[in-house]
């Protein structure tokens, strides 16, 4: 049975095909028509949302004279049914063909978050600017935070997620559930994030995250934490940041943490540096502006270098080549330029690199029990000295009474 698509002038059935759709019911004597309509799965609409429309697929024509090639016809058909693509659809598809399909999807603005996830997972080692780096913004969230975390999570680490929260009021439990993001690589708590109507992010939230990192191994890929305009947090969070196994960079901007907290930070294994130290990383990354999306990518690159030298070399190397999804949730204004030339706004604390990374864990010998002593040191029975019993009269005599 042919598939008819509603409101699509490019696909029309011939008269013979239309006649086959009419069915005669012998019991009632009526004649009816069957039409099959394809709809998107019942999931979050923002995952499938695109700027373009599949109705524009009919406008796609091959350049030059002559009829369309089979390759262009296949690409046009795939773009028409892009919502029906699955991970199995791209299995065994060569990158040369997949690249043409992805570029056509991007050109027609059909690159939804769902489509990006499929191609990012199918071609993790390929170099493509629109595929290796994606910036997804949700300015007017209408659901709880937990509903946005599942679509951006990748338990099998097929891509890395940067999460930026701003101008958002959510519950304490929802913020703790951020620890369930297995592929979280960078976390930004921006201005306007409130746990309730009159309370912002404080030290207790970081302490809860550190407990999750210790007990359940959460934040195993988290390299960067950034706090912007969070006035409640204090320098006590440094004692909680040590629980994050992969964390290498901690950024603060317009917070109550600065050079005065250098002794405490250094005592807990964190060195202080100004934002100007990131300027070279920005230049090397080819960044032309200091918008936060560019800054957080540059910071993650710098944190990867620190992690390779100290904390987790294997994990850092394995995630450095994956695609990155920067998901910004909240009514954030247009990214303003971040001052990285001085020490007035952006301040940076990075994990101290040990002199010998291979011996970064201090080996403490366990205490030997008496039965485990060497033969050269025979066990000696402990002699307990007994004190002479004294009465009140003898004590007074000793003091000259």
C-alpha positions in Angstrom: 0.0 0.0 0.0 1.6 3.3 -1.0 2.2 5.9 1.7 0.4 9.3 1.3 1.8 12.3 3.1 -0.6 15.1 4.0 0.0 18.6 2.6 3.0 17.5 0.5 2.6 18.5 -3.1 5.8 16.7 -4.1 4.2 13.3 -3.5 1.0 12.5 -5.3 -0.6 9.3 -6.1 -1.7 8.4 -9.6 -5.3 7.6 -10.4 -4.6 3.9 -10.4 -3.0 4.1 -7.0 -5.9 6.1 -5.7 -8.4 3.5 -7.0 -6.6 0.8 -5.0 -7.1 2.7 -1.8 -10.9 2.5 -2.0 -12.2 -0.6 -0.2 -15.7 -2.0 -0.4 -17.4 -3.4 2.7 -19.6 -6.4 1.7 -21.5 -6.4 5.0 -22.5 -2.7 5.0 -22.3 -2.1 1.3 -20.3 1.1 1.9 -17.1 2.1 0.2 -14.4 3.7 2.4 -10.8 5.0 1.9 -7.8 4.0 4.0 -5.0 6.6 4.5 -1.8 6.0 6.5 -0.3 9.0 8.3 3.1 8.9 9.8 3.6 10.8 13.0 6.6 11.4 15.3 6.9 9.3 18.5 5.3 10.7 21.6 8.4 12.2 23.2 9.6 15.6 24.3 8.9 18.0 21.4 12.1 20.1 22.0 14.2 17.0 21.1 12.6 16.9 17.6 12.2 20.6 17.0 13.8 22.0 13.9 14.0 25.4 12.1 13.3 23.9 8.8 10.4 21.8 7.5 10.2 18.6 5.5 8.0 20.4 3.0 11.1 22.1 1.7 12.6 18.8 0.7 10.7 19.0 -2.6 12.6 22.1 -3.5 15.9 20.3 -3.4 17.2 19.6 -6.9 20.5 18.3 -8.2 22.7 21.0 -9.8 23.3 20.9 -13.5 21.2 19.5 -16.3 19.8 16.0 -16.4 17.8 13.9 -14.0 18.7 13.4 -10.3 21.2 10.8 -9.3 20.3 7.8 -7.1 22.5 9.2 -4.4 20.6 12.5 -4.3 17.3 10.7 -4.5 18.2 8.6 -1.5 19.3 11.7 0.5 16.1 13.5 -0.4 14.1 10.5 0.7 16.0 10.3 4.0 15.5 14.0 4.7 11.8 13.6 4.1 11.6 10.9 6.8 14.3 12.2 9.1 12.1 11.6 12.2 12.1 7.9 11.3 15.8 7.5 11.4 17.2 5.2 14.1 20.7 4.1 15.1 20.2 0.9 13.0 19.7 3.1 9.9 23.3 4.3 10.1 24.9 1.0 10.9 27.3 0.1 8.0 26.8 3.4 6.3 30.1 4.8 5.1 31.1 8.3 6.3 31.3 9.6 2.7 27.6 8.9 2.3 26.7 9.8 5.8 28.6 13.1 5.5 26.5 14.1 2.4 23.3 13.2 4.3 24.3 15.1 7.4 25.4 18.2 5.4 22.0 18.2 3.6 20.1 17.8 6.9 22.1 20.8 8.3 21.6 22.9 5.1 17.8 22.3 5.3 17.8 23.1 9.1 16.4 19.7 9.9 19.2 19.0 12.4 17.2 18.4 15.6 18.8 17.2 18.8 17.6 13.7 18.0 19.2 13.7 14.6 22.5 15.1 16.0 22.6 12.3 18.7 22.3 9.6 16.0 25.1 11.0 13.8 27.4 11.8 16.8 27.1 8.2 18.0 27.5 6.7 14.6 30.6 8.7 13.6 32.5 9.5 16.8 35.9 9.8 15.2 35.0 11.9 12.2 35.9 15.6 11.9 33.0 17.9 11.2 32.4 21.2 12.8 28.6 21.0 13.1 28.8 17.4 14.3 31.7 17.7 16.8 30.3 20.8 18.6 26.6 21.7 19.2 25.1 24.5 21.2 21.5 23.8 22.2 19.6 26.6 24.1 16.3 26.2 25.9 15.4 29.7 27.1 11.8 29.1 28.3 11.8 25.7 30.1 8.3 24.5 31.0 9.2 21.3 32.7 11.2 20.2 35.7 14.9 19.9 35.4 14.9 16.1 35.6 12.9 15.9 32.3 15.7 17.7 30.4 18.5 15.6 31.8 17.5 12.3 30.2 17.7 13.3 26.5 21.2 14.8 27.0 22.6 11.8 28.9 24.7 9.2 27.3 25.4 6.2 29.6 27.7 4.6 27.0 29.8 7.9 26.6 29.0 8.5 23.0 29.3 12.2 23.5 30.2 14.7 26.2 27.6 17.1 27.7 28.2 20.7 28.9 25.4 21.8 31.1 24.8 25.5 31.8 21.9 26.6 34.1 20.8 30.2 34.4 17.7 32.2 35.6 16.1 29.0 36.8 14.2 28.1 39.9 14.2 24.4 40.7 14.1 22.1 43.7 17.1 20.9 45.7 16.4 17.3 44.6 16.5 18.3 40.9 19.9 19.9 41.3 21.2 16.8 43.1 20.0 14.7 40.2 22.5 16.4 38.0 24.9 13.7 39.4 23.0 11.2 37.3 24.5 12.6 34.1 27.1 10.0 33.3 28.7 12.0 30.4 28.8 15.4 32.1 32.1 17.2 31.2 31.5 20.8 32.3 28.9 22.3 34.7 28.1 26.0 34.9 25.9 27.4 37.6 25.1 30.9 36.2 23.4 33.9 37.7 19.7 33.5 38.5 19.8 29.9 39.6 17.8 29.5 42.8 16.8 26.5 44.9 13.8 28.4 46.1 12.4 31.9 45.7 14.8 33.4 48.2 17.8 31.1 48.3 20.6 30.5 45.8 23.2 27.7 45.5 25.2 27.2 48.6 27.9 24.9 50.0 25.4 22.2 51.0 24.6 21.4 47.3 28.3 20.9 46.5 28.6 18.7 49.5 25.7 16.6 48.3 27.4 16.3 44.9 30.7 15.2 46.5 28.8 12.6 48.5 27.3 11.2 45.3 30.8 11.2 43.7 32.2 9.3 46.6 29.5 6.8 47.2 28.2 6.1 43.6 31.1 7.2 41.4 29.2 10.1 39.9 30.9 12.9 37.9 33.5 10.5 36.6 34.0 12.7 33.5 33.4 16.1 35.0 36.5 18.3 34.4 35.2 21.8 34.8 32.9 23.5 37.4 32.0 27.2 37.0 30.1 29.4 39.4 29.0 32.8 38.2 27.4 35.4 40.5 26.8 32.9 43.3 27.3 35.0 46.4 26.3 32.4 48.9 29.1 29.8 48.2 32.2 30.1 50.3 35.8 28.8 50.2 34.7 25.7 52.3 33.6 24.0 49.1 37.3 23.3 48.3 37.2 20.4 50.8 34.2 19.0 48.8 35.8 19.5 45.4 38.6 17.0 46.2 36.0 14.2 46.1 35.5 14.7 42.3 38.0 12.3 40.9 38.3 13.9 37.4 37.8 17.6 38.3 40.7 19.7 37.2 39.4 23.3 36.9 37.2 25.4 39.1 36.1 28.8 37.8 34.5 31.6 39.8 33.2 34.8 38.5 31.8 37.6 40.7 31.7 35.3 43.7 33.0 35.7 47.2 36.0 33.5 46.4 39.3 35.1 45.3 43.0 35.6 46.1 42.2 35.8 49.9 41.3 32.1 49.8 44.6 31.0 48.2 46.1 29.5 51.4 43.1 27.3 52.0 42.9 26.2 48.4 46.6 25.3 48.2 46.3 23.3 51.4 43.6 21.2 49.8 45.5 20.8 46.5 44.2 23.7 44.4 46.4 26.4 42.8 45.2 29.9 42.0 45.5 31.6 38.7 43.8 34.5 37.0 41.6 34.4 34.0 44.3 35.8 31.8 46.0 32.4 31.9 43.2 31.1 29.7 43.9 33.6 27.0 46.5 31.4 25.3 44.1 28.5 25.4 41.5 30.6 23.7 43.9 31.7 20.9 45.1 28.1 20.4 41.5 26.9 20.1 40.9 29.4 17.3 38.3 31.3 19.3 37.7 34.9 18.1 35.4 36.1 21.0 35.1 35.6 24.7 31.5 34.5 24.8 30.8 31.9 27.5 30.3 29.0 25.0 33.9 29.7 23.7 35.3 30.1 27.2 33.8 26.9 28.6 35.2 24.9 25.6 38.6 26.5 26.1 38.5 25.7 29.8 37.6 22.1 29.1 40.5 21.8 26.7 42.8 23.2 29.4 41.3 20.9 32.0 41.9 17.9 29.7 45.6 18.7 29.6 45.7 18.9 33.4 43.8 15.7 33.8 46.1 13.8 31.4 49.1 15.0 33.5 47.6 14.1 36.9 44.2 12.7 37.7 42.8 10.3 35.1 44.9 10.0 31.9 42.9 7.1 30.4 39.5 8.7 30.9 40.7 12.2 29.7 42.3 10.8 26.5 39.2 8.7 25.7 36.8 11.7 26.0 38.9 14.4 24.4 38.0 13.1 20.9 34.2 12.8 21.4 31.6 15.3 20.2 30.4 17.9 22.6 26.8 19.0 23.3 26.6 22.3 25.2 23.0 22.5 26.6 22.0 25.8 28.1 18.8 25.7 30.1 17.1 28.9 31.4 16.3 32.4 30.4 19.8 33.5 29.8 20.5 36.8 27.9 22.8 36.9 24.9 26.3 35.8 25.9 28.3 38.8 27.0 32.0 39.0 26.5 33.9 37.5 29.5 36.9 39.5 30.8 39.8 37.1 30.8 42.6 39.7 30.8 42.7 40.6 34.4 41.7 39.4 37.9 38.6 41.5 38.3 35.9 39.0 37.2 37.0 35.5 36.1 39.2 33.6 38.5 40.6 30.1 38.1 41.6 27.4 40.5 43.3 24.3 39.0 44.2 21.0 40.6 47.8 20.8 41.6 49.9 18.4 39.4 52.1 16.1 41.5 55.8 16.1 40.5 55.6 12.4 39.5 52.1 11.5 38.3 52.9 7.7 38.4 53.4 8.0 42.2 50.5 10.4 42.9 49.0 8.0 45.5 50.9 7.9 48.8 51.6 4.3 49.8 51.0 4.0 53.6 52.3 0.7 55.1 49.8 -1.1 57.1 50.4 -1.8 60.8 51.9 -5.1 61.6 50.3 -7.3 64.1 52.4 -9.0 66.8 52.2 -12.3 64.9 53.5 -10.7 61.7 56.8 -9.3 63.2 60.0 -10.6 61.6 61.9 -13.4 63.3 64.8 -11.0 64.0 62.5 -9.1 66.3 61.0 -11.6 68.7 57.8 -10.6 70.3 58.3 -9.3 73.8 55.6 -9.5 76.4 54.4 -6.1 77.5 55.3 -5.4 81.1 52.6 -3.5 83.0 54.0 -1.6 85.9 52.0 -1.7 89.0 51.7 1.5 91.1 52.2 1.4 94.8 49.1 1.9 96.8 49.1 5.1 98.7 46.8 6.4 101.4 46.0 9.9 102.4 48.6 10.1 105.1 51.5 9.2 102.8 50.4 11.8 100.2 50.4 14.5 102.8 53.8 13.5 104.0 55.3 13.9 100.5 54.1 17.5 100.4 55.6 18.3 103.8 52.6 18.1 106.0 
